[in-house]
Amino acid sequence: MRALITLLLLASLARADLSVGFAEADVTPILDPKTPVFVAGFGHNRKATKVHDPIMARAVVLSDGKQKVALVSVDVVGLFNSVAESVRKEVDGFTYVCVSSTHNHEGPDTLGLWGLTPFASGVNKDYMKALEAGIVQAIKDADKARKPATAKIGTAAGPELLHDGREPYVKHDELVAIRFEGADNKPLGVLVQWNCHPETMDSKNTELTADYVATTVAELRRSQGCPVTYLTGTVGGLMTSLHVPVKNAKGQELKDGTWEKTDEYGRLVARLAEKALKDAKPVALTPFDARRKEVHVPVANELYKLGWRSGVLERTFYVWENDPYPARPIESKDLTKPGAVRTEVGYLKLGELEVAVIPGEVYPELVLGKVQDPADPGADFPDAPVEPSIYGQLTAKYKMLIGLGNDEIGYILPKRQWDAKPPFCYGRKKDQYGETNSVGPEAGPVLCQAFKDVVKGKK
């Protein structure tokens, strides 16, 4: 009897005033020979030749009866903070809106870095307007679709589904899945968060696709009988599907850059999500506490500065005055002087679930509190303090991270693992991949401290 009462109480807490709605919008660009669509994620001048599967914007809107939160994920490589700001102006009544991307390396260029040449943007501005309109519509449709709900949450580890492309080898291999159910106990929707680059089709593919995410979502829609939204989490360091051994039904290992491997990998992620959902427990997702904090991050990457000069990267450059929170930010055109980008971190407390929203590709070490200590003597900053970890700031029963949330500023490394100058760490003869796609070595310290500040409620 006591166990029954406990279960009923948990179910009551899980429902409270929670309501949820799911929706999606097809934001696939139109292919026109006169206006090429450049595929993002690998080299330049990779023009799309056909559409294999649609590029989607998927939204979840949640309410605790007093506040509304929208979480959006788009099947693109990344979206700058200006997109989130534009979307927020078009939707009313929301306490918090998160516009994220799956970090898909097989979709249209939405940042500008993969055009005809390194000095030409690959962004189509008309397409970006249509993309923003699709995001707004998905949010509005999800809001209209809201129904009273209960929630169950589960997690499952899948280290075999991740390849870590950089020493020290640290994987964030936990998948988080949340199923929302209506008053009749029928599913209203599923939210899945996994930590991996969608790039299985590799660099030679010219067909627009959401990569393995398309298969994962399709498989879960069939097995769960409801809409599904996929969120990308910790992908820095490098969490990837490339080089992950995947076999077909005959036991043959499938090759990177093939639809067979991409689809099978997507099915394996779906099976992992189904495992998490099978063991899911009731969870109270109300009341809400949603916060965001703007922060300036110094830019040391000369390639990024070159992108600004050539017009490839379109975002405001600010004077850096050794203050992540300047009272009066000053815009700058002089890229020879220390400068910064303005971005944001976010924090959500949804009842028993805490969510970190990080504006880039954060390394697992910074999320899980596994920064190398002591540092390798070959590191550029071996004496740099260890950053406050993202999950170390969270105390709720369940945790989740949304990567590339409301911005894409590149890789976010532990400063003491920065290794761009010889001698290189671990006895390597050349540097490892990562630093070339980071704004600089201060990104990790500044953003981890900013997240700690927003969790603590500091203004």
C-alpha positions as CSV (number, residue, x, y, z in Angstrom):
1,M,0.0,0.0,0.0
2,R,2.8,2.4,0.9
3,A,4.5,1.7,-2.4
4,L,1.2,2.4,-4.3
5,I,0.8,5.7,-2.4
6,T,4.3,6.7,-3.3
7,L,3.8,6.0,-7.0
8,L,0.5,8.0,-7.0
9,L,2.3,10.8,-5.3
10,L,5.1,10.8,-7.8
11,A,2.6,10.7,-10.7
12,S,0.8,13.7,-9.2
13,L,4.1,15.6,-8.7
14,A,5.1,14.8,-12.3
15,R,1.9,16.2,-13.7
16,A,1.3,19.3,-11.5
17,D,0.5,22.1,-14.1
18,L,2.9,20.7,-16.7
19,S,1.8,21.0,-20.3
20,V,3.8,20.2,-23.5
21,G,3.5,20.6,-27.2
22,F,5.7,19.3,-30.1
23,A,5.9,20.6,-33.7
24,E,8.3,20.7,-36.6
25,A,8.9,22.7,-39.8
26,D,10.6,21.6,-43.0
27,V,13.4,24.2,-43.5
28,T,15.1,22.4,-46.4
29,P,16.6,24.9,-48.9
30,I,15.4,24.9,-52.5
31,L,18.1,23.6,-54.8
32,D,18.6,26.0,-57.8
33,P,21.6,25.6,-60.2
34,K,21.8,29.4,-60.4
35,T,22.1,29.8,-56.6
36,P,24.2,26.9,-55.2
37,V,23.6,25.6,-51.7
38,F,27.0,25.0,-50.0
39,V,27.1,22.1,-47.7
40,A,28.7,22.9,-44.3
41,G,31.0,21.0,-42.0
42,F,34.1,19.9,-44.0
43,G,35.7,21.6,-47.0
44,H,34.9,24.6,-49.2
45,N,32.9,24.5,-52.4
46,R,30.9,21.4,-51.6
47,K,27.7,22.1,-53.5
48,A,24.5,20.2,-52.8
49,T,23.3,18.1,-55.7
50,K,20.1,16.7,-54.3
51,V,18.0,16.3,-51.1
52,H,18.3,12.9,-49.5
53,D,16.0,13.7,-46.5
54,P,14.6,17.0,-45.2
55,I,16.4,19.6,-43.0
56,M,14.0,20.1,-40.1
57,A,13.4,22.5,-37.2
58,R,11.9,20.7,-34.3
59,A,10.4,22.5,-31.3
60,V,9.1,21.6,-27.8
61,V,7.2,24.1,-25.8
62,L,6.7,23.4,-22.0
63,S,4.7,25.3,-19.4
64,D,4.4,25.0,-15.7
65,G,1.2,27.0,-15.7
66,K,3.0,30.3,-15.1
67,Q,5.9,30.3,-17.5
68,K,6.6,29.0,-20.9
69,V,9.9,27.6,-22.3
70,A,10.6,26.8,-25.9
71,L,13.5,24.4,-27.0
72,V,14.3,24.3,-30.7
73,S,16.8,22.1,-32.6
74,V,17.6,22.6,-36.3
75,D,19.4,20.1,-38.5
76,V,22.2,22.5,-39.4
77,V,25.8,23.0,-38.4
78,G,25.2,26.0,-36.2
79,L,23.3,29.3,-35.7
80,F,24.7,32.5,-34.5
81,N,23.2,34.3,-31.5
82,S,21.6,36.8,-33.7
83,V,19.2,34.1,-34.9
84,A,18.0,33.4,-31.4
85,E,17.6,37.1,-30.8
86,S,15.5,37.5,-34.0
87,V,13.3,34.5,-33.1
88,R,12.6,35.8,-29.6
89,K,11.2,39.0,-31.1
90,E,8.7,37.0,-33.1
91,V,7.2,34.9,-30.3
92,D,5.3,36.3,-27.3
93,G,4.8,35.1,-23.7
94,F,8.0,33.0,-23.3
95,T,10.2,33.2,-20.3
96,Y,13.0,31.4,-22.2
97,V,13.6,30.4,-25.8
98,C,16.6,28.2,-26.8
99,V,17.5,28.0,-30.5
100,S,20.0,25.2,-31.0
101,S,21.4,23.1,-33.8
102,T,22.2,19.4,-34.1
103,H,25.6,20.5,-35.6
104,N,24.9,18.6,-38.8
105,H,27.8,18.5,-41.2
106,E,25.6,17.5,-44.1
107,G,23.3,20.4,-44.2
108,P,23.4,24.0,-45.7
109,D,26.0,26.5,-44.6
110,T,24.4,28.7,-42.0
111,L,27.5,30.3,-40.6
112,G,29.4,31.4,-43.7
113,L,32.5,29.3,-43.4
114,W,32.0,26.8,-46.2
115,G,31.4,28.9,-49.4
116,L,33.2,28.7,-52.7
117,T,36.5,29.7,-51.2
118,P,37.8,30.5,-47.7
119,F,37.1,34.2,-48.5
120,A,33.5,33.8,-49.7
121,S,30.5,33.2,-47.4
122,G,28.4,30.1,-48.1
123,V,25.3,31.7,-46.5
124,N,22.2,32.5,-48.5
125,K,20.5,35.4,-46.7
126,D,17.1,34.7,-48.2
127,Y,17.4,31.1,-47.0
128,M,18.3,32.3,-43.5
129,K,15.1,34.4,-43.4
130,A,13.1,31.4,-44.4
131,L,14.9,29.3,-41.8
132,E,14.1,31.8,-39.0
133,A,10.5,31.9,-40.2
134,G,10.4,28.1,-39.9
135,I,11.8,28.2,-36.4
136,V,9.2,30.7,-35.4
137,Q,6.4,28.7,-36.9
138,A,7.5,25.5,-35.2
139,I,7.5,27.3,-31.8
140,K,4.0,28.7,-32.4
141,D,2.6,25.4,-33.6
142,A,4.2,23.6,-30.6
143,D,2.6,26.2,-28.3
144,K,-0.8,25.6,-29.8
145,A,-0.4,21.9,-29.5
146,R,0.3,22.0,-25.7
147,K,-1.7,19.5,-23.6
148,P,-1.5,18.6,-19.9
149,A,1.2,16.1,-19.4
150,T,3.2,13.8,-17.1
151,A,6.8,13.0,-17.8
152,K,9.2,10.1,-17.4
153,I,12.9,10.3,-17.8
154,G,15.6,7.7,-18.4
155,T,19.3,7.6,-19.2
156,A,21.5,5.0,-20.9
157,A,25.2,4.8,-21.6
158,G,26.6,4.1,-25.1
159,P,30.4,4.4,-25.1
160,E,30.6,2.0,-28.0
161,L,28.7,4.6,-30.1
162,L,31.2,7.3,-29.7
163,H,34.7,7.8,-31.1
164,D,36.8,10.3,-29.2
165,G,39.1,12.1,-31.7
166,R,41.5,13.8,-29.2
167,E,43.6,12.9,-26.2
168,P,43.0,12.8,-23.4
169,Y,40.2,10.4,-24.2
170,V,37.1,11.4,-22.3
171,K,33.6,10.5,-23.5
172,H,30.3,12.0,-22.5
173,D,28.4,8.8,-23.3
174,E,25.1,9.3,-21.5
175,L,21.9,9.6,-23.5
176,V,18.9,11.3,-21.9
177,A,15.4,10.6,-23.0
178,I,12.1,12.1,-21.7
179,R,8.7,10.8,-22.7
180,F,5.6,13.0,-22.1
181,E,2.2,11.4,-21.7
182,G,-1.3,12.8,-21.8
183,A,-4.2,12.1,-19.4
184,D,-4.9,8.9,-21.2
185,N,-1.3,7.8,-20.7
186,K,-0.8,8.0,-24.5
187,P,2.5,9.5,-25.6
188,L,2.5,13.2,-26.6
189,G,6.2,13.4,-27.5
190,V,9.7,12.3,-26.8
191,L,12.8,14.5,-26.2
192,V,16.2,12.9,-26.8
193,Q,19.6,14.3,-26.1
194,W,22.8,12.7,-27.3
195,N,26.4,13.8,-27.6
196,C,27.8,13.2,-31.1
197,H,28.7,15.0,-34.3
198,P,26.2,14.2,-37.1
199,E,28.8,13.7,-39.7
200,T,28.7,10.0,-40.6
201,M,28.3,10.8,-44.3
202,D,31.7,12.4,-44.2
203,S,33.3,15.0,-46.5
204,K,32.5,13.7,-50.0
205,N,28.7,13.6,-49.7
206,T,26.8,16.2,-51.7
207,E,23.2,15.2,-50.8
208,L,21.5,17.3,-48.2
209,T,20.6,15.2,-45.2
210,A,20.2,15.4,-41.4
211,D,22.7,12.5,-41.2
212,Y,22.0,9.8,-38.6
213,V,19.6,12.1,-36.8
214,A,17.0,11.6,-39.5
215,T,17.0,7.9,-38.9
216,T,17.1,8.2,-35.1
217,V,14.0,10.4,-35.2
218,A,12.2,8.3,-37.7
219,E,12.9,5.1,-35.7
220,L,11.7,6.6,-32.5
221,R,8.6,8.1,-34.0
222,R,7.6,4.6,-35.1
223,S,8.5,2.8,-31.9
224,Q,7.0,5.5,-29.6
225,G,4.1,6.5,-31.7
226,C,4.6,10.3,-31.2
227,P,6.7,13.3,-32.3
228,V,10.4,13.3,-31.4
229,T,12.8,16.1,-30.9
230,Y,16.5,15.5,-30.9
231,L,19.0,17.7,-29.1
232,T,22.8,17.7,-29.4
233,G,24.8,17.9,-26.2
234,T,28.5,17.6,-25.6
235,V,30.3,17.2,-28.9
236,G,33.7,18.8,-28.4
237,G,36.9,16.9,-28.0
238,L,35.8,15.2,-30.5
239,M,32.7,13.2,-30.0
240,T,31.9,11.7,-33.4
241,S,30.2,8.8,-35.3
242,L,33.1,8.6,-37.7
243,H,35.5,5.6,-37.0
244,V,32.8,4.0,-34.8
245,P,32.7,0.3,-35.7
246,V,29.2,-0.4,-37.0
247,K,28.2,-3.7,-38.6
248,N,25.2,-4.8,-40.7
249,A,23.0,-7.8,-40.1
250,K,25.6,-10.0,-41.8
251,G,28.3,-8.9,-39.5
252,Q,30.1,-6.8,-42.1
253,E,31.7,-3.6,-40.9
254,L,30.1,-0.6,-42.6
255,K,32.2,2.3,-44.0
256,D,32.1,5.9,-43.1
257,G,30.6,8.1,-45.8
258,T,27.9,5.5,-46.7
259,W,24.1,5.6,-46.3
260,E,24.3,2.1,-44.9
261,K,26.4,3.1,-41.9
262,T,24.6,6.4,-41.4
263,D,21.2,4.7,-41.2
264,E,22.5,1.8,-39.0
265,Y,24.2,4.3,-36.6
266,G,20.9,6.2,-36.4
267,R,19.1,3.0,-35.6
268,L,21.7,2.2,-32.9
269,V,21.1,5.6,-31.2
270,A,17.3,5.0,-31.4
271,R,17.8,1.6,-29.7
272,L,19.8,3.3,-27.0
273,A,17.0,5.8,-26.5
274,E,14.5,3.0,-26.3
275,K,16.6,1.4,-23.6
276,A,16.5,4.6,-21.7
277,L,12.8,5.0,-22.1
278,K,12.1,1.4,-21.1
279,D,13.6,2.1,-17.7
280,A,12.3,5.7,-17.5
281,K,11.0,6.9,-14.1
282,P,8.3,9.5,-13.3
283,V,9.9,12.9,-13.0
284,A,8.5,16.2,-11.7
285,L,9.3,18.9,-14.3
286,T,7.7,21.8,-12.5
287,P,8.1,24.5,-11.3
288,F,10.4,26.3,-13.8
289,D,13.3,28.5,-13.2
290,A,14.8,29.9,-16.4
291,R,17.8,32.2,-16.7
292,R,20.3,33.4,-19.3
293,K,23.4,35.5,-19.0
294,E,25.2,37.5,-21.7
295,V,28.9,37.2,-21.7
296,H,31.8,38.5,-23.8
297,V,34.5,36.0,-24.8
298,P,37.9,37.2,-26.1
299,V,38.9,36.2,-29.6
300,A,42.5,35.2,-30.2
301,N,41.9,33.1,-33.4
302,E,43.5,34.9,-36.3
303,L,41.6,32.8,-38.8
304,Y,38.3,34.0,-37.3
305,K,39.5,37.6,-37.5
306,L,40.4,37.0,-41.1
307,G,36.8,35.8,-41.6
308,W,35.5,39.0,-40.2
309,R,37.7,41.1,-42.4
310,S,36.7,39.2,-45.5
311,G,33.0,39.3,-44.7
312,V,32.7,35.6,-44.3
313,L,31.7,35.8,-40.7
314,E,28.9,38.3,-40.0
315,R,28.7,39.2,-36.3
316,T,29.6,42.1,-34.2
317,F,33.2,42.4,-32.9
318,Y,33.7,44.2,-29.5
319,V,36.6,45.7,-27.8
320,W,38.0,43.4,-25.1
321,E,38.8,45.1,-21.8
322,N,39.4,42.0,-19.7
323,D,35.8,42.1,-18.5
324,P,33.3,39.4,-19.6
325,Y,30.4,41.6,-18.5
326,P,31.1,45.1,-19.7
327,A,28.6,47.7,-18.6
328,R,28.9,49.6,-21.9
329,P,30.2,47.2,-24.7
330,I,32.0,49.0,-27.4
331,E,31.8,47.8,-31.0
332,S,35.1,47.7,-32.9
333,K,36.2,47.4,-36.5
334,D,39.9,47.3,-35.6
335,L,40.7,43.6,-35.5
336,T,44.4,44.2,-34.8
337,K,43.5,45.0,-31.2
338,P,42.1,42.6,-28.5
339,G,38.5,41.9,-29.2
340,A,35.6,39.7,-28.2
341,V,32.3,38.3,-29.2
342,R,29.1,38.6,-27.2
343,T,27.3,35.3,-26.6
344,E,25.2,33.8,-23.8
345,V,24.9,30.9,-21.4
346,G,21.6,29.5,-20.2
347,Y,20.3,27.6,-17.2
348,L,17.0,25.8,-16.8
349,K,15.6,24.2,-13.6
350,L,12.6,22.2,-14.6
351,G,11.5,20.6,-11.4
352,E,13.9,17.7,-10.9
353,L,15.8,18.3,-14.1
354,E,18.5,20.9,-14.6
355,V,19.6,21.9,-18.1
356,A,22.8,23.7,-19.1
357,V,22.7,25.6,-22.3
358,I,26.2,26.2,-23.7
359,P,26.9,28.3,-26.9
360,G,29.3,26.0,-28.7
361,E,31.0,22.6,-28.8
362,V,32.1,22.1,-25.3
363,Y,34.7,19.4,-24.3
364,P,33.5,16.5,-22.1
365,E,36.2,17.3,-19.6
366,L,34.6,20.7,-18.9
367,V,31.1,19.1,-18.5
368,L,32.0,16.1,-16.4
369,G,34.8,17.6,-14.3
370,K,37.5,15.5,-15.9
371,V,40.0,18.2,-16.9
372,Q,43.5,16.6,-17.0
373,D,45.3,17.2,-13.7
374,P,48.2,17.5,-13.7
375,A,48.4,18.9,-17.2
376,D,50.7,17.4,-19.7
377,P,54.0,19.4,-19.7
378,G,53.7,19.9,-23.4
379,A,50.5,22.0,-23.0
380,D,50.7,25.7,-23.7
381,F,49.2,26.7,-20.4
382,P,50.0,23.8,-18.0
383,D,49.5,25.9,-14.9
384,A,46.1,27.3,-15.9
385,P,43.5,26.7,-13.1
386,V,41.0,24.0,-13.7
387,E,37.6,25.5,-14.8
388,P,34.5,25.0,-12.7
389,S,32.8,22.0,-14.4
390,I,29.3,22.5,-15.9
391,Y,27.7,19.5,-14.2
392,G,29.5,20.3,-11.0
393,Q,27.2,23.3,-10.7
394,L,24.1,21.2,-10.9
395,T,22.5,19.5,-7.9
396,A,19.2,18.2,-9.3
397,K,18.4,14.5,-9.6
398,Y,18.7,14.7,-13.4
399,K,21.0,16.7,-15.6
400,M,21.1,17.5,-19.3
401,L,23.2,19.7,-21.6
402,I,22.1,21.5,-24.8
403,G,25.2,22.2,-26.9
404,L,25.3,25.0,-29.6
405,G,22.6,26.6,-27.6
406,N,21.6,30.1,-28.9
407,D,25.0,30.4,-30.6
408,E,28.0,28.6,-32.2
409,I,31.3,30.0,-31.2
410,G,33.3,26.8,-31.9
411,Y,35.2,24.5,-29.6
412,I,35.4,25.2,-25.9
413,L,38.5,23.7,-24.5
414,P,40.0,23.4,-21.0
415,K,42.7,26.1,-21.0
416,R,45.4,23.7,-19.6
417,Q,44.8,21.3,-22.5
418,W,45.3,24.0,-25.1
419,D,48.1,22.7,-27.3
420,A,48.9,24.8,-30.4
421,K,52.6,25.2,-30.0
422,P,55.4,22.6,-29.8
423,P,56.4,20.6,-27.9
424,F,53.1,18.9,-28.3
425,C,51.3,16.8,-25.6
426,Y,51.6,13.0,-25.3
427,G,54.8,12.9,-27.3
428,R,52.9,13.8,-30.5
429,K,54.9,15.2,-33.5
430,K,52.1,17.6,-34.4
431,D,49.2,19.3,-32.8
432,Q,45.7,17.7,-32.4
433,Y,42.5,19.0,-33.9
434,G,40.5,21.6,-32.0
435,E,42.3,24.9,-31.4
436,T,41.8,26.0,-35.1
437,N,38.0,26.0,-34.5
438,S,38.0,27.8,-31.2
439,V,37.8,31.5,-30.5
440,G,40.8,31.1,-28.2
441,P,42.1,29.6,-24.9
442,E,40.0,31.9,-22.7
443,A,36.7,30.5,-24.0
444,G,36.7,27.6,-21.5
445,P,37.5,29.6,-18.4
446,V,35.2,32.5,-19.3
447,L,32.1,30.4,-20.2
448,C,32.5,27.9,-17.4
449,Q,32.7,30.8,-14.9
450,A,29.7,32.5,-16.6
451,F,27.7,29.3,-16.3
452,K,28.6,29.1,-12.6
453,D,27.5,32.7,-12.2
454,V,24.1,32.2,-13.9
455,V,23.4,29.1,-11.7
456,K,24.3,31.1,-8.6
457,G,22.0,33.9,-9.7
458,K,24.7,36.5,-10.1
459,K,23.7,39.6,-12.0
